[in-house]
Amino acid sequence: MAETEKNMGEEDKKFSRQLIGKTIVSKTGKKFGEVGDIIFETKTGELIHMVLINPTSYTEKLDLEKDKKGQILVPFSAVIAVGDFMVVAEEDII
């Protein structure tokens, strides 16, 4: 069982790395910026937030959650699709 858990952890790491740099857009096509980092629960591996880099002027007008360093956080729970872009449900963020 430990081997399976280890392999699952490696897959999660690969998945997370693939998300870095992806552009985040709303389902209506509004661009938010790019995924700069991912915050996750260390015990479970659950993805909690994406740290937004290169925020657009549209995003800066929104009152989004920020971390202690002032970085904009987008809840991973708002993600509705992952492909060439990270598509988020805007109503789940604001």
C-alpha positions as CSV (number, residue, x, y, z in Angstrom):
1,M,0.0,0.0,0.0
2,A,2.8,2.4,0.8
3,E,4.1,2.0,-2.8
4,T,0.7,2.9,-4.2
5,E,0.5,6.0,-2.0
6,K,4.0,7.0,-3.1
7,N,3.1,6.6,-6.8
8,M,-0.1,8.6,-6.3
9,G,2.0,11.4,-4.7
10,E,4.3,11.4,-7.7
11,E,1.4,11.7,-10.0
12,D,0.0,14.6,-8.0
13,K,3.4,16.4,-8.2
14,K,3.5,16.0,-12.0
15,F,-0.1,17.3,-12.3
16,S,0.8,20.3,-10.1
17,R,3.8,21.1,-12.1
18,Q,1.8,21.0,-15.3
19,L,-0.5,23.7,-13.9
20,I,2.3,26.2,-13.2
21,G,2.3,28.9,-15.9
22,K,-1.2,28.2,-17.2
23,T,-3.4,31.2,-17.8
24,I,-6.4,31.4,-15.6
25,V,-9.7,32.6,-17.3
26,S,-13.3,32.8,-16.2
27,K,-15.9,30.7,-18.0
28,T,-17.0,34.0,-19.6
29,G,-13.5,34.4,-21.1
30,K,-12.1,37.1,-18.7
31,K,-8.4,36.7,-18.2
32,F,-7.2,36.7,-14.6
33,G,-3.5,36.0,-15.0
34,E,-1.3,33.0,-14.6
35,V,-0.7,30.2,-12.1
36,G,2.5,31.1,-10.2
37,D,2.4,28.5,-7.5
38,I,0.0,26.1,-5.8
39,I,-0.8,25.9,-2.2
40,F,-1.9,22.5,-0.9
41,E,-2.6,20.7,2.3
42,T,0.6,18.8,3.1
43,K,-1.1,15.9,4.9
44,T,-3.7,15.1,2.2
45,G,-2.2,16.6,-0.9
46,E,-5.5,18.5,-1.5
47,L,-5.0,21.6,-3.7
48,I,-6.3,24.6,-1.8
49,H,-5.3,27.8,-3.7
50,M,-3.4,28.9,-6.8
51,V,-1.2,31.9,-6.5
52,L,-1.9,34.3,-9.3
53,I,1.0,36.0,-11.1
54,N,0.8,38.7,-13.8
55,P,-2.7,39.7,-12.7
56,T,-4.7,41.6,-15.3
57,S,-6.2,45.0,-14.7
58,Y,-9.6,43.2,-14.5
59,T,-8.4,41.0,-11.7
60,E,-6.9,43.9,-9.7
61,K,-10.4,45.5,-9.6
62,L,-11.8,42.4,-7.9
63,D,-11.5,42.0,-4.1
64,L,-9.8,38.6,-4.2
65,E,-8.2,36.9,-1.2
66,K,-4.5,37.6,-0.7
67,D,-1.8,35.9,1.4
68,K,0.4,37.6,3.9
69,K,2.8,38.6,1.1
70,G,0.0,40.3,-0.8
71,Q,-0.2,37.7,-3.5
72,I,-3.6,37.1,-5.0
73,L,-5.1,33.7,-4.2
74,V,-7.6,31.9,-6.4
75,P,-9.4,28.9,-4.7
76,F,-8.7,25.7,-6.4
77,S,-12.3,24.7,-5.7
78,A,-13.4,27.3,-8.3
79,V,-11.6,25.4,-11.1
80,I,-14.2,23.9,-13.5
81,A,-11.8,22.8,-16.3
82,V,-8.2,22.3,-17.0
83,G,-6.8,22.3,-20.5
84,D,-4.7,24.9,-22.3
85,F,-6.2,27.2,-19.7
86,M,-7.4,26.9,-16.1
87,V,-11.1,27.8,-16.3
88,V,-12.7,29.1,-13.1
89,A,-16.2,29.9,-12.1
90,E,-16.0,33.6,-11.3
91,E,-19.0,33.4,-8.9
92,D,-17.1,30.9,-6.7
93,I,-14.3,33.5,-6.3
94,I,-15.9,36.8,-5.6
